[in-house]
Amino acid sequence: MVEVGFIIFLFYSNLLMGEFTRANGRGKTLAFAVEDIFSFANLAIAVISGLLAYLVFDYLRKQL
């Protein structure tokens, strides 16, 4: 569970950093960025990615 949570954290932190790149423009507030990244679609992607990564790493752990 901790591993899945960590992967979800990394996903959301990557999205948040992407909101403040030069391509997205200046002047955005943290509130706007948080509102933009916390959507149901992003949550679903984060949870699915976290579970898939956990399964892959668990498989690799057992193989080594």
Backbone as JSON, one array per atom type, in Angstrom:
{
  "sequence": "MVEVGFIIFLFYSNLLMGEFTRANGRGKTLAFAVEDIFSFANLAIAVISGLLAYLVFDYLRKQL",
  "N": [[0.82, -1.2, 0.0], [1.95, 1.21, 0.73], [3.83, 1.53, -1.27], [2.22, 1.88, -3.55], [0.92, 4.24, -2.83], [3.13, 5.95, -2.79], [3.84, 6.01, -5.5], [1.55, 7.21, -6.54], [1.81, 9.69, -5.29], [4.17, 10.6, -6.55], [3.21, 10.81, -9.18], [1.26, 12.87, -8.96], [2.88, 14.95, -8.02], [4.53, 15.32, -10.2], [2.64, 16.19, -12.1], [1.91, 18.61, -10.87], [4.33, 20.05, -10.97], [4.51, 20.28, -13.71], [2.54, 22.11, -14.23], [3.68, 24.54, -13.76], [5.59, 25.1, -15.65], [7.43, 26.77, -18.28], [6.01, 26.56, -20.64], [3.34, 26.53, -19.96], [2.73, 29.04, -19.16], [3.07, 32.09, -17.22], [2.11, 33.36, -13.98], [0.18, 31.73, -12.92], [-1.61, 30.55, -10.14], [-1.08, 28.64, -7.11], [-3.45, 27.53, -6.19], [-5.01, 27.45, -8.53], [-3.52, 25.61, -10.02], [-3.68, 23.28, -8.43], [-6.42, 22.83, -8.49], [-6.66, 22.28, -11.17], [-5.22, 19.88, -11.54], [-6.3, 17.92, -9.82], [-8.46, 15.9, -10.69], [-11.09, 13.59, -11.58], [-10.3, 11.93, -13.68], [-7.48, 12.15, -13.61], [-7.03, 11.04, -11.09], [-7.91, 8.4, -11.49], [-6.04, 7.55, -13.41], [-3.69, 7.76, -11.89], [-4.13, 5.88, -9.82], [-4.44, 3.47, -11.25], [-1.95, 3.37, -12.55], [-0.28, 3.24, -10.32], [-1.04, 0.75, -9.19], [-0.4, -1.03, -11.3], [2.38, -0.59, -11.49], [3.13, -1.5, -8.97], [2.49, -4.23, -9.2], [4.26, -5.01, -11.24], [6.8, -4.44, -10.07], [6.65, -6.13, -7.86], [6.56, -8.62, -9.09], [9.08, -8.6, -10.34], [10.7, -8.49, -8.06], [10.23, -11.0, -6.97], [11.35, -12.61, -8.92], [14.04, -12.1, -8.78]],
  "CA": [[0.0, 0.0, 0.0], [2.86, 2.35, 0.79], [4.44, 1.68, -2.59], [1.21, 2.45, -4.45], [0.76, 5.63, -2.41], [4.3, 6.71, -3.21], [3.73, 6.19, -6.95], [0.51, 8.22, -6.74], [2.42, 10.96, -4.9], [5.07, 11.02, -7.62], [2.39, 11.21, -10.32], [0.67, 14.18, -8.72], [3.93, 15.98, -7.93], [4.94, 15.58, -11.57], [1.61, 17.03, -12.69], [2.0, 19.95, -10.29], [5.49, 20.72, -11.54], [4.2, 20.58, -15.1], [1.66, 23.28, -14.28], [4.46, 25.76, -13.6], [6.65, 25.21, -16.65], [7.34, 27.95, -19.14], [5.02, 26.33, -21.7], [1.99, 26.77, -19.45], [2.54, 30.46, -18.87], [3.35, 32.58, -15.86], [0.99, 33.98, -13.3], [-0.76, 30.76, -12.35], [-1.52, 30.39, -8.69], [-1.08, 27.26, -6.63], [-4.85, 27.09, -6.12], [-5.43, 27.11, -9.89], [-2.82, 24.39, -10.41], [-4.24, 22.16, -7.67], [-7.75, 22.58, -9.03], [-6.49, 21.73, -12.51], [-4.68, 18.51, -11.58], [-7.09, 16.97, -9.05], [-9.71, 15.55, -11.36], [-11.37, 12.14, -11.5], [-9.48, 11.26, -14.69], [-6.11, 12.05, -13.1], [-7.04, 10.09, -9.98], [-8.0, 7.06, -12.06], [-4.75, 7.25, -14.02], [-2.72, 7.58, -10.81], [-4.39, 4.62, -9.11], [-4.13, 2.36, -12.17], [-0.5, 3.35, -12.72], [0.29, 2.76, -9.07], [-1.28, -0.69, -9.05], [0.4, -1.73, -12.3], [3.78, -0.52, -11.09], [3.3, -2.4, -7.83], [2.49, -5.61, -9.7], [5.51, -5.24, -11.99], [7.92, -4.49, -9.14], [6.5, -7.33, -7.05], [6.96, -9.73, -9.96], [10.54, -8.54, -10.49], [11.28, -8.83, -6.77], [10.15, -12.46, -6.79], [12.23, -13.24, -9.89], [15.44, -11.93, -8.37]],
  "C": [[0.86, 1.25, 0.0], [3.48, 2.6, -0.58], [3.46, 2.3, -3.58], [0.98, 3.92, -4.11], [1.93, 6.49, -2.85], [4.26, 6.98, -4.71], [2.67, 7.23, -7.27], [1.04, 9.61, -6.38], [3.34, 11.48, -6.0], [4.31, 11.48, -8.86], [1.84, 12.61, -10.13], [1.73, 15.28, -8.59], [4.46, 16.31, -9.32], [3.92, 16.45, -12.29], [1.69, 18.45, -12.17], [3.2, 20.71, -10.83], [5.24, 21.11, -12.99], [3.31, 21.8, -15.25], [2.45, 24.58, -14.23], [5.64, 25.85, -14.55], [6.41, 26.42, -17.53], [6.26, 27.78, -20.21], [3.59, 26.65, -21.24], [1.74, 28.21, -19.05], [2.8, 30.81, -17.42], [2.07, 33.16, -15.26], [-0.04, 33.02, -12.76], [-0.54, 30.68, -10.85], [-1.51, 28.92, -8.32], [-2.49, 26.7, -6.58], [-5.35, 26.68, -7.51], [-4.8, 25.79, -10.33], [-3.41, 23.16, -9.72], [-5.62, 21.81, -8.2], [-7.67, 21.92, -10.39], [-6.05, 20.27, -12.49], [-5.51, 17.5, -10.8], [-8.45, 16.78, -9.7], [-9.9, 14.04, -11.24], [-10.5, 11.38, -12.48], [-8.04, 11.09, -14.2], [-6.03, 11.08, -11.94], [-7.08, 8.65, -10.5], [-6.67, 6.64, -12.69], [-3.7, 6.97, -12.94], [-2.91, 6.24, -10.12], [-4.05, 3.43, -10.0], [-2.63, 2.24, -12.37], [0.19, 2.81, -11.47], [0.13, 1.26, -8.89], [-0.47, -1.5, -10.06], [1.88, -1.73, -11.94], [4.05, -1.45, -9.91], [3.37, -3.85, -8.3], [3.78, -5.93, -10.44], [6.69, -5.36, -11.03], [7.84, -5.72, -8.24], [6.93, -8.56, -7.83], [8.49, -9.77, -10.09], [11.25, -8.89, -9.19], [11.31, -10.34, -6.56], [11.08, -13.18, -7.75], [13.69, -13.13, -9.49], [15.64, -12.64, -7.08]]
}
